[in-house]
Amino acid sequence: MNEFRQSELQLNGPSPDQDLLRFRSGQKYKHSGRAPLFGLVAAAIVGFACAAIGGIGYCYCITKLHLALVEIVLLVGLSLTIGLPIGLIAFKFKIRSDLHLLGLTIAAGTIAIYFEWAFHPYFALGEKHRYIAWAPSDIWFWMKLLFAKGGEFSGWYAVAIWVAEILLVYLLGLGFAIIQIENPFCERCECWTERRDGVAVFAQPQIDHTDVFVRIEDGDFAAFQELQTVSRKAQSYLRVDMDMCPKCLQTCFVSLVSVDHKANDKGELEKNETKFFSQLAIDQDELATIIAAGKVDQFSSRR
């Protein structure tokens, strides 16, 4: 940004668009809600196509395999088939809106369920009675038939399973989609931030560490200076992770995680992580404070 532009901001303040570039110190990150039209169209085309194919494949498998555990695994696979492509397209085309992903995954999930039910009589009936229930009225007729004379499940027990199946497809599909755009987005540079895990590692405070965490979460990052650095090989420590723009290095968010290694019943060490807070905005001075407190030479650990 040139000197003239900087002086203009100082005189007139940020415009509404520039407000998206600024997060107050200690403010938790939230997506701006922007969703490029081309990205939405691409996500819809790819997501809906995958949902249709996934619905047919899921229907074929559950009619051939009658094991409950296998069907649960297949249901997770169907949700992944719906949510993952939508999330990857959202990441590729920089969609920063959980609400739009919700709409896309619900629509894709509905398409998957529709194709599952449309092809169910085709895969379930004998060779002479097969048909594809394209019309909603045909699907309704088939559902009533299964309700009255279903095979393994019928009646309201079957209805409960159908409802649970639909809800899981929606929820898991949405989860698989949103996790693809969980990183903060730098509106200044129009790019996703990069995760750097373990930028600094501190020893667990010995006395009333809750006060330190509260101060840090409230934006008092100087409290990091009260913590002692420690090796990552320690049994218990605090890990500082950062999401930082790879271009401007000005958009930066910090997360604090408590890591404990405890022995299980077999005597093996298990790693337990507790996140105290995540993706809190920091400015350059606060970043320098954390780097100095953690004795950090460079950011070397990226996800």
C-alpha atoms as one frame of an Amber mdcrd trajectory, in Angstrom:
protein
   0.000   0.000   0.000   1.527   3.357  -1.023   1.981   6.373   1.274  -0.889
   8.301  -0.325  -3.280   5.416   0.249  -2.118   5.073   3.854  -2.698   8.776
   4.534  -6.139   8.545   2.921  -7.098   5.743   5.292  -5.879   7.754   8.252
  -7.972  10.776   7.220 -11.163   9.117   6.050 -11.098   5.795   7.874 -11.726
   2.397   6.310 -14.474   1.893   3.775 -17.072  -0.843   4.313 -15.010  -3.183
   2.111 -11.887  -2.400   4.094 -13.683  -3.295   7.312 -13.458  -6.887   6.090
  -9.659  -6.586   6.159  -9.524  -5.559   9.794 -10.137  -7.613  12.886  -9.776
  -6.113  16.318  -7.084  -7.642  18.460  -8.520 -10.686  20.214 -11.542 -10.869
  17.892 -12.371 -14.384  16.697 -12.233 -14.884  12.958 -15.459 -15.162  11.007
 -15.848 -15.609   7.268 -16.932 -12.496   5.383 -19.814 -14.345   3.702 -18.603
 -13.594   0.188 -19.424 -16.246  -2.406 -18.328 -15.717  -6.039 -21.130 -16.632
  -8.436 -18.917 -18.767 -10.686 -17.714 -20.697  -7.652 -21.276 -21.364  -6.521
 -22.256 -22.604  -9.981 -19.179 -24.842 -10.186 -19.795 -26.238  -6.692 -23.437
 -26.916  -7.559 -22.642 -28.709 -10.830 -19.890 -30.888  -9.370 -21.633 -31.463
  -6.049 -24.988 -32.377  -7.555 -23.392 -34.753 -10.080 -21.406 -36.497  -7.327
 -24.549 -36.662  -5.181 -26.539 -38.386  -7.933 -23.798 -40.930  -8.622 -23.220
 -41.444  -4.910 -26.917 -41.981  -4.244 -27.156 -44.673  -6.911 -23.975 -46.386
  -5.714 -25.129 -46.269  -2.092 -28.493 -47.767  -3.042 -26.865 -50.608  -4.952
 -24.561 -51.472  -2.046 -27.190 -51.449   0.701 -29.534 -53.677  -1.316 -26.748
 -56.220  -1.791 -25.221 -55.969   1.700 -27.501 -56.303   4.698 -25.023 -55.619
   7.501 -25.815 -52.609   9.694 -22.157 -51.730  10.302 -21.401 -51.813   6.591
 -24.391 -49.589   5.871 -23.135 -47.019   8.395 -19.733 -46.988   6.680 -21.451
 -46.592   3.312 -23.537 -43.725   4.680 -20.381 -41.925   5.794 -18.949 -42.576
   2.339 -22.046 -41.091   0.699 -21.764 -37.986   2.893 -18.100 -37.680   1.943
 -19.029 -37.990  -1.734 -21.411 -35.049  -1.272 -19.486 -32.742   1.048 -15.887
 -33.156  -0.083 -16.316 -32.034  -3.725 -18.413 -29.046  -2.664 -15.839 -28.064
  -0.042 -12.906 -28.436  -2.430 -14.633 -26.322  -5.077 -15.458 -23.737  -2.394
 -11.789 -23.617  -1.412 -10.654 -23.417  -5.040 -13.005 -20.574  -5.938 -12.700
 -18.784  -2.575 -16.227 -19.148  -1.215 -16.204 -17.691   2.321 -19.756 -18.442
   3.376 -20.880 -21.282   5.628 -24.478 -20.377   4.788 -23.956 -20.989   1.071
 -22.239 -24.298   1.822 -25.225 -25.235   3.976 -27.590 -24.599   1.076 -25.402
 -26.482  -1.391 -24.990 -29.540   0.838 -28.695 -29.714   1.686 -29.556 -29.513
  -2.012 -26.923 -32.128  -2.894 -28.028 -34.368  -0.025 -31.624 -34.174  -1.233
 -30.517 -35.171  -4.731 -28.565 -38.119  -3.328 -31.553 -39.313  -1.293 -33.841
 -38.889  -4.311 -31.619 -41.037  -6.552 -31.257 -43.614  -3.790 -35.040 -44.014
  -3.549 -35.560 -43.784  -7.313 -33.241 -46.737  -7.945 -34.171 -48.740  -4.849
 -37.000 -50.746  -6.502 -34.736 -51.414  -9.481 -32.047 -53.025  -7.321 -34.406
 -54.606  -4.766 -36.990 -56.288  -7.011 -36.592 -59.350  -9.171 -35.596 -59.219
 -12.814 -39.203 -59.150 -14.095 -40.432 -56.416 -11.747 -37.652 -53.859 -11.862
 -38.452 -50.209 -12.448 -36.913 -46.825 -11.676 -39.224 -44.643  -9.586 -38.486
 -41.325 -11.266 -41.773 -39.699 -10.276 -42.220 -38.596  -6.630 -45.567 -40.406
  -6.652 -43.796 -43.666  -7.559 -41.290 -43.128  -4.744 -44.159 -42.474  -2.321
 -45.876 -45.681  -3.458 -42.660 -47.648  -2.916 -42.150 -46.152   0.541 -45.701
 -47.071   1.583 -45.096 -50.598   0.325 -41.916 -50.910   2.401 -43.713 -49.384
   5.385 -46.370 -52.102   5.221 -44.385 -55.075   3.982 -40.733 -54.181   4.328
 -38.096 -56.864   4.476 -35.741 -56.515   7.444 -37.375 -53.299   8.715 -40.921
 -52.035   8.316 -43.418 -49.713   9.948 -42.362 -46.731  12.016 -39.041 -48.376
  12.827 -38.191 -48.154   9.144 -39.361 -44.526   9.039 -37.060 -43.694  11.963
 -34.136 -45.221  10.075 -34.982 -43.250   6.929 -35.162 -39.964   8.847 -31.885
 -40.691  10.639 -30.280 -41.497   7.311 -31.371 -38.189   5.790 -30.209 -36.157
   8.801 -26.822 -37.865   8.846 -26.322 -37.226   5.139 -27.045 -33.524   5.675
 -24.937 -33.121   8.828 -21.942 -35.190   7.757 -22.004 -33.723   4.260 -21.992
 -30.207   5.690 -19.158 -31.105   8.048 -17.010 -32.513   5.236 -17.665 -29.360
   3.177 -17.030 -26.752   5.885 -13.793 -28.357   7.071 -12.298 -27.570   3.655
 -12.658 -23.818   4.257 -11.928 -23.707   7.982  -8.815 -21.576   7.488  -9.243
 -17.799   7.743  -9.234 -15.841   4.492  -7.178 -12.710   3.828  -9.564 -10.297
   2.121  -6.682  -7.945   1.418  -4.747 -10.434  -0.714  -7.730 -12.575  -1.807
  -6.152 -15.807  -0.575  -6.482 -18.382   2.189  -4.156 -18.195   5.146  -1.693
 -20.991   5.882  -1.644 -22.916   9.158   1.610 -23.009  11.105   1.350 -25.436
  13.981   3.643 -25.112  16.952   4.998 -21.648  16.190   5.882 -21.416  19.882
   5.751 -23.912  22.740   5.407 -22.942  26.393   5.398 -24.838  29.669   2.070
 -25.217  31.449   1.794 -22.428  34.087   2.247 -23.718  37.613  -0.047 -21.267
  39.419  -3.605 -20.424  38.395  -2.983 -20.550  34.653  -6.628 -19.685  33.975
  -5.859 -16.013  34.566  -3.165 -16.075  31.895  -5.504 -17.682  29.360  -8.260
 -15.184  30.095  -5.872 -12.276  29.638  -4.578 -13.658  26.346  -8.108 -14.322
  25.078  -9.017 -10.744  26.034  -6.199  -9.476  23.816  -3.421  -9.095  26.396
  -0.803 -11.042  24.434   1.947  -9.658  26.644   0.860 -12.407  29.055   2.824
 -14.815  26.851   5.968 -13.240  28.301   5.047 -14.708  31.689   5.210 -18.243
  30.290   8.397 -20.292  30.054   9.444 -21.906  26.790   9.790 -25.676  26.725
  10.716 -28.478  24.327   8.061 -30.208  22.226   9.256 -33.445  23.805   7.867
 -32.355  27.188   5.051 -34.439  28.634   2.772 -31.413  28.916   2.959 -28.035
  27.185   1.046 -25.192  25.540   1.257 -24.982  21.756   0.725 -21.761  19.826
  -0.648 -22.228  16.295  -1.085 -19.464  13.754  -3.052 -18.885  10.582  -1.161
 -16.315   8.533  -1.518 -14.841   5.057   1.414 -16.125   2.954   1.492 -12.931
   0.878   1.141  -9.882   3.105   2.017 -11.519   6.469  -0.284  -8.953   8.095
  -3.435 -11.024   8.408  -2.664 -13.282  11.352  -4.749 -15.310  13.814  -3.490
 -17.205  16.848  -4.770 -20.365  18.548  -3.703 -21.816  21.894  -3.760 -25.567
  22.510  -2.897 -27.505  25.654  -1.097 -30.768  24.892  -0.775 -33.612  27.417
   0.799 -37.028  27.006  -0.760 -39.555  29.353  -0.316 -43.301  29.666  -3.341
 -45.445  28.806  -4.288 -48.790  30.314  -1.679 -50.516  28.170   1.064 -48.187
  29.349   1.257 -46.432  25.985   1.460 -42.644  25.816  -1.575 -40.973  24.258
  -1.623 -37.390  23.060  -4.575 -35.330  24.298  -5.215 -31.832  23.008  -7.484
 -29.202  24.551  -8.075 -26.030  22.579  -8.478 -22.985  24.830  -9.282 -20.606
  21.998  -8.821 -20.510  18.238  -8.237 -17.989  15.448  -7.993 -14.788  17.487
  -6.760 -11.802  15.494  -3.407 -10.272  16.377  -1.522  -7.299  14.942   2.131
  -7.082  14.008   3.240  -5.831  17.428   1.446  -8.693  19.169   2.954 -11.145
  16.693   6.401  -9.770  17.544   5.603 -10.166  21.254   4.697 -13.839  20.822
   7.795 -14.470  18.695  10.020 -12.855  21.306   8.346 -14.676  24.211   8.620
 -18.020  22.430  12.180 -17.399  21.241  11.095 -18.168  17.694  13.666 -17.839
  14.913  11.306 -18.483  11.993   7.972 -20.035  11.097   8.899 -23.525  10.031
   5.912 -25.768  10.802   3.131 -25.560   8.205   0.056 -27.666   7.758
